[in-house]
Amino acid sequence: MKVLVIGANGQIGKELVSLIQKSDSLTAKAMIRKQEQASYFEDIGAETVLVDLEDDTKKIAEAAEGADAIVFAAGSGPKTGPDKTMLIDLDGAVKSIEAAKQANVKRFVLISSYDTTREAIQEADSSFAPYVAAKHYADDWLRRTDLDYTIVHPGMLTNDDATGKIEAAEKVEANKVPRDDIAQVLLACLEDNSTIGKEFQVIAGDTPVKEAISSLK
């Protein structure tokens, strides 16, 4: 199965592409926005495609041609303002979902935020609320499609080393989780069709990733 990773040059995206390339059943196609980012992926045997998420939907759909699944791992990052949050975390996600439809790619895995409920938007401070709102509407857009989707809601992301162990459920108590463990979660979702139509929160825990994902209700 070929997987288009959107946001491949981000920390989670890079680790996911690396994990996919080590997999026996998956291959990665890394969507990047700068040519100088390509060498990392080419060195591990991954295909690359040069597309900016602020491009139109057609270009993203062209990037998705030949893929069997899409993982949306892109994000505007904490150093940008609300404008980029809306353009990447909302509009970029929606365009990617629509591109999946155009390219006839049924499987779509989306990294969201820990809590994207309406209540979370109202409770967030003024600097964080636009991000939560963007994720809220991107999640809702995906739920309303007929794509084979999975929505992953990670806790507070850290750069700690992966442990390979998590806690995952529809609702978990807020806590931290290493980015590299989220990459493992995404891989497990791609490999386990029982995650289709599900969304769940993920934090650091004591259960091996594949076991935690396969046991989701």
N, C-alpha and C positions, 0 to 999 in steps of 0.2 A: 504494500500500500504506500502510495506516495503522498506525503504530507506537506502542504504549503504552510510554512511558519511565517506569519505576518508579525513584524517586530522582531525579526531573527537576531538583530544586533544588540538587543537589550540583554540584560543579565539572565533572565529566565529563558528568553528565546535562544541565546547561544548555548546554554546548557541543554535545552531540549533538543536542538539540532544535533549536538554531540551524542546524546543518548539515542536518538533515532538512528544515527549512522552506525551505532554499535548494535542495533537491534537486528535480529535475523529476518524480520518480516516487514520492516518499514524502511523507507528512504525519505530523505528530507529535501525540500526545495526552499531555500532561504530567501525571503523577500527583504531586500535591503534598499536603502535610499541613496547610498553613496558608493561609488565604485571602489574606493579604497577599503571598504569594509569586506570586500569579496574574498580576499586572500585567506582569511581565517577559515571560511567555509570550504573553499576549494582545497585547502590543505587536508581537510578531513573527508574529502570526496563528496561533499554536498553540492548540488546544483544551486545556482543563484539566479535571481531575477531582480532587475533594478527598477523599482517602482516606489514613488512617494505616496504615502497615504493621503496626501492632499491632492493627488491627481484624481481624475474622474473615475467613476465606477468601471467603465469599460477597460481601463488599463489594469485595474486590479483583477477583473474577470479574465483578461488575457494571461495574467500571471498565474491564475488558478487553472488554466487549461492543462489537462493531463493529470491533475491531482485527484486523489480519492478522498482527501480530508483537508480541512483548514483549521489551524490553531491561531486564534487572534491573541497574540502576546504583546501587542504594542501598547504604549502609554506615553503621554506627553511629558511625564516626569515632574518632580516636585519644584523644579526651578522655573517652570513656565507659568504663565498667567492663565486666567479663565478662558481667554480666546483660544489658546492652543489646546486646552482641556476639551473644549467643545469640538474643535476641529479634528482631534485625534481620538479621544476616548468616546465621543459620541458619533460625530459624523464619519470618522474613519471606520468605526465598528459597523455602523449601519451600511456604509458603502461596501464593506467587506462581506457582510451578510447578503446584500443584494448581488454582489459579484459571484458569490457561491451559487446562487440561483441561476444566474446567467451562464455560468460554466458547468452547470449540472453536477455540482459537488454537494452531495447530501450531508456529509458528516462535518459538523462544525463545533469546535470546542472553544469556549470563550473564557478568558480570565477576567473576572469582575473584581469587585471590592468586597470586603468582609460583610458589610450590611448595606444593601441598596434599597431598603424599604423607604416608603414615603416618610415614615417617622425618623429614619436616619438622616434624611435630607433636612428635616426641620430642626433636628437636634445638633447638626454639624455647625462648627463655627464658620464665619463668613469666608475664610480662605479655603476651607475644605468642602463646603457645600456644593460648589459648581462641579467638583469631581464626582461626588456621590450622585448628584442629579444626572450627570452624563452617563454614569454606569447604570443608574436606575432605568433610563430610557433605552439604552442599548440592550440591556437584559430583556426588557419588555418587548422590544422589536424582535429579538431572536425567538422568544417564547411564542410569538404570534405567527411564526413561519411553520412550514411543514418540513424543515430541515431536521436531521437527526442530531440534535444539539445536546451539549453538556455545558453547564455553567459552573465554574469553579470560583468560590468566594474565599480567598485566602485571608488569614489573620494578618497582623502587622508583619510585613516582610523584613527579613534581616539578611545580612551577608555572612551569617555563620555557616560553617561547614554543614553539608547535608548529613542527616542521621539515618535517613531511609525509613524513619518511623514517624507516624502522624496520628492525629485524631480527626476523623471526618464524619460528619452527620449533617442533617438538614439544619440543625442548630447546635452550635458548640459555644462554650464560654470563650470570650475574647482572649486571645493570647498571640504570641509571636510564632513565626514559622520561617525557616530558611528558604530563600529563593530557589536554591538547588533542589530542595525537597518538593517544591511546587512543580518544578520541571519533571520530577519523577511522577508526580500525580498526573500531570498532563499525558505523559507517556502511558501510564496505566489506563487512563480513560480511552486513549486511542486503541489500546489492545483489548479492551473489555467492553463489548457491545451492551452489557447490562447497564452501563452508565448513560445510554441514550435516553433523552427525555428527563434527565435528573439534574438537579443543582444542589450544591452542598457547600458548607463551610469547612475549612481545613486549618488546623493549627498543629504545632509540634505535639507529639504524643508518644505512645509506647507500642503502637501496632505497625508492623511492616506495611509499606505503602500499598502493595498489590492486595494484601489481605484486607486492609481497611477499605479500599475501593471496591473490591468484589463483594464485601459484606454490606454495602450501602442499601438501605431499604428503599 
